[in-house]
Amino acid sequence: MTTELDLTLTRRVAASPATVYRCWTEPELLKQFFAPKPGRTVDAKLDVRPGGAFYTKMVFEEYGEIESEGCYLIVEPAKRLVFTDCLSADFRPSAQPFFTADLNFIETEEGCEYNVIARHASAESVKRHEEMGFHEGWGTVARQMAEIAEAIERG
């Protein structure tokens, strides 16, 4: 269920939920799409288990380096992946929480419906995320991820 504190994005991907899930859980695949180009993800440490670390470092010409550290809350292979920056590895509270990402991978005849719910604690956080370009940025990331997932399936 979503509320006014959530931002959502849905895309269709011509790849299986298992392949889309792989893109989100294998560091070398995640690094290829997680930053909207021309930005780059130069590091990813993924301990894919509840309480495991979700760490990325992105580099953007206009913003410099952006590091993000969080942890996984829910891990359901090829179905659902939830991670947050509200907690760090082993469920340690974060000093500056911002949002929780709830990714759902739903099988369709064409491949996968990919849904993102970005959950926030306040209307101010929602507004900030929108102003940062949530729809454009996460939309670009979804397109970049789809290209990788579809190429994997084509072999």
CORFENNOR-V25358 format. One record per residue. RES is the residue in one letter. PSI is psi in whole degrees, 0 to 359 (* if undefined). OMEGA is omega in radians with two decimals (none if undefined). Layout:
res:RES psi:PSI omega:OMEGA
res:RES psi:PSI omega:OMEGA
This chain:
res:M psi:136 omega:3.11
res:T psi:158 omega:3.12
res:T psi:184 omega:3.11
res:E psi:352 omega:3.10
res:L psi:9 omega:-3.11
res:D psi:145 omega:2.95
res:L psi:140 omega:-3.08
res:T psi:156 omega:3.10
res:L psi:134 omega:3.10
res:T psi:134 omega:3.10
res:R psi:153 omega:3.02
res:R psi:136 omega:-3.13
res:V psi:133 omega:3.12
res:A psi:58 omega:3.09
res:A psi:158 omega:-3.09
res:S psi:155 omega:3.03
res:P psi:325 omega:3.13
res:A psi:321 omega:-3.14
res:T psi:319 omega:3.10
res:V psi:318 omega:3.08
res:Y psi:317 omega:3.09
res:R psi:318 omega:-3.14
res:C psi:325 omega:-3.12
res:W psi:348 omega:-3.03
res:T psi:356 omega:3.08
res:E psi:117 omega:-3.04
res:P psi:317 omega:-3.09
res:E psi:329 omega:3.06
res:L psi:315 omega:-3.14
res:L psi:319 omega:-3.12
res:K psi:336 omega:-3.12
res:Q psi:341 omega:-3.04
res:F psi:346 omega:-2.90
res:F psi:336 omega:3.07
res:A psi:132 omega:3.06
res:P psi:127 omega:3.14
res:K psi:143 omega:0.28
res:P psi:5 omega:3.05
res:G psi:161 omega:-3.13
res:R psi:145 omega:2.95
res:T psi:113 omega:-3.03
res:V psi:347 omega:3.11
res:D psi:143 omega:3.06
res:A psi:125 omega:3.06
res:K psi:114 omega:-3.04
res:L psi:114 omega:3.05
res:D psi:87 omega:-2.91
res:V psi:86 omega:3.08
res:R psi:153 omega:3.08
res:P psi:126 omega:-3.08
res:G psi:350 omega:-3.14
res:G psi:154 omega:-3.08
res:A psi:142 omega:2.96
res:F psi:102 omega:-3.08
res:Y psi:134 omega:3.04
res:T psi:152 omega:2.98
res:K psi:121 omega:3.12
res:M psi:152 omega:3.10
res:V psi:126 omega:3.10
res:F psi:138 omega:3.14
res:E psi:316 omega:-3.06
res:E psi:340 omega:-3.09
res:Y psi:346 omega:-3.07
res:G psi:209 omega:-3.12
res:E psi:136 omega:3.06
res:I psi:115 omega:3.10
res:E psi:143 omega:3.11
res:S psi:130 omega:3.13
res:E psi:133 omega:3.12
res:G psi:200 omega:3.08
res:C psi:158 omega:3.09
res:Y psi:140 omega:3.07
res:L psi:316 omega:-3.12
res:I psi:132 omega:3.10
res:V psi:106 omega:3.09
res:E psi:97 omega:-3.04
res:P psi:130 omega:3.10
res:A psi:11 omega:-3.14
res:K psi:307 omega:-3.01
res:R psi:144 omega:3.12
res:L psi:122 omega:3.14
res:V psi:126 omega:3.06
res:F psi:160 omega:-3.06
res:T psi:152 omega:2.96
res:D psi:6 omega:3.08
res:C psi:339 omega:3.09
res:L psi:150 omega:3.00
res:S psi:187 omega:-3.07
res:A psi:146 omega:-3.13
res:D psi:30 omega:3.04
res:F psi:29 omega:3.07
res:R psi:133 omega:3.13
res:P psi:143 omega:3.13
res:S psi:147 omega:3.12
res:A psi:328 omega:-3.10
res:Q psi:75 omega:-3.14
res:P psi:148 omega:-3.13
res:F psi:305 omega:-3.10
res:F psi:170 omega:3.06
res:T psi:133 omega:3.11
res:A psi:127 omega:3.13
res:D psi:105 omega:-3.09
res:L psi:132 omega:3.13
res:N psi:137 omega:-3.10
res:F psi:107 omega:-3.02
res:I psi:125 omega:-3.13
res:E psi:135 omega:3.05
res:T psi:172 omega:3.10
res:E psi:326 omega:-3.11
res:E psi:348 omega:-3.11
res:G psi:267 omega:-3.00
res:C psi:136 omega:2.88
res:E psi:124 omega:-3.07
res:Y psi:117 omega:-3.11
res:N psi:135 omega:3.06
res:V psi:131 omega:2.97
res:I psi:119 omega:3.07
res:A psi:110 omega:-3.05
res:R psi:134 omega:-3.09
res:H psi:160 omega:-3.13
res:A psi:341 omega:-3.06
res:S psi:161 omega:3.08
res:A psi:327 omega:3.11
res:E psi:319 omega:3.12
res:S psi:320 omega:3.09
res:V psi:311 omega:-3.13
res:K psi:316 omega:3.13
res:R psi:316 omega:-3.13
res:H psi:320 omega:3.08
res:E psi:317 omega:-3.14
res:E psi:331 omega:3.07
res:M psi:347 omega:3.12
res:G psi:39 omega:-3.12
res:F psi:304 omega:-3.03
res:H psi:315 omega:3.13
res:E psi:312 omega:-3.10
res:G psi:309 omega:3.14
res:W psi:331 omega:3.05
res:G psi:317 omega:3.09
res:T psi:316 omega:3.11
res:V psi:318 omega:3.13
res:A psi:318 omega:3.11
res:R psi:315 omega:3.12
res:Q psi:319 omega:3.11
res:M psi:318 omega:3.14
res:A psi:319 omega:3.12
res:E psi:319 omega:3.14
res:I psi:312 omega:-3.13
res:A psi:317 omega:-3.13
res:E psi:323 omega:3.08
res:A psi:322 omega:3.09
res:I psi:315 omega:-3.09
res:E psi:330 omega:3.07
res:R psi:341 omega:3.13
res:G psi:* omega:none
